[in-house]
Amino acid sequence: MRLFDQEKETLINDLLILLTIDEALELKCELERLIQQQKTDDHGHINNEDYTKEITVSVYDPNNIDNFSRRIKNLIIDDK
């Protein structure tokens, strides 16, 4: 698991996520889609009602990270 604050470009080690039922269902659907497709080069977005907050989720294989940006590759490899 890697947690990354994209705005601040910093790692996060402890994260609390509070979701409405609709947002939780959207997250569940995105994760199920990513798992079903088994695509490690795809991602999904979960937004709040007015699109001011966003969660981006992706599934990765540490042996196949070619499609990620250099920063994300480093995060996956070194967790720093």
C-alpha positions in Angstrom: 0.0 0.0 0.0 1.3 3.4 -0.9 -0.4 6.7 0.2 0.5 9.9 -1.5 -0.7 13.4 -1.2 -0.6 14.6 -4.8 -1.1 18.3 -4.0 1.8 18.4 -1.5 3.8 15.6 -3.2 4.4 14.0 0.2 3.9 10.5 1.6 1.1 9.8 4.0 1.5 7.0 6.5 -1.8 7.3 8.4 -5.0 8.2 6.6 -8.6 8.6 7.7 -11.2 8.5 4.9 -14.8 9.5 5.6 -17.3 8.7 2.9 -21.0 8.9 2.4 -22.8 5.7 1.4 -22.9 6.9 -2.2 -19.2 7.7 -2.2 -18.4 4.3 -0.6 -20.4 2.5 -3.3 -18.6 4.4 -6.0 -15.2 3.4 -4.4 -16.4 -0.2 -4.2 -17.4 -0.2 -7.9 -14.1 1.4 -9.0 -12.1 -1.2 -7.0 -14.2 -4.1 -8.3 -13.6 -2.8 -11.9 -9.9 -2.5 -11.4 -9.7 -6.0 -9.9 -11.9 -7.6 -12.5 -9.9 -6.1 -15.4 -6.6 -6.8 -13.6 -5.1 -3.8 -15.3 -2.2 -2.3 -13.4 -2.0 0.7 -15.7 -5.5 2.1 -15.0 -7.0 4.1 -12.2 -10.3 5.4 -11.0 -11.6 8.6 -9.4 -14.1 9.0 -6.6 -15.4 12.6 -6.2 -17.7 14.3 -3.7 -20.9 15.9 -5.0 -19.3 19.2 -6.1 -16.0 17.7 -7.3 -13.9 19.7 -4.7 -12.5 16.5 -3.2 -11.2 13.5 -5.0 -9.7 10.0 -4.2 -7.7 8.4 -7.0 -7.3 4.6 -6.7 -5.1 2.3 -8.7 -4.0 -1.3 -8.4 -0.3 -2.0 -9.1 2.0 -4.9 -9.6 5.5 -4.0 -8.2 7.0 -6.0 -11.1 5.1 -4.0 -13.8 5.2 -0.3 -13.1 6.3 1.0 -16.5 3.1 3.1 -17.1 3.4 5.1 -13.9 5.2 8.5 -13.6 8.7 8.5 -12.3 7.6 9.9 -8.9 5.0 7.1 -8.5 7.5 4.5 -9.6 9.9 5.7 -6.9 7.1 5.6 -4.3 6.3 2.0 -5.3 9.9 0.9 -5.2 11.2 2.7 -2.2 8.1 3.7 -0.2 9.6 7.2 0.2 
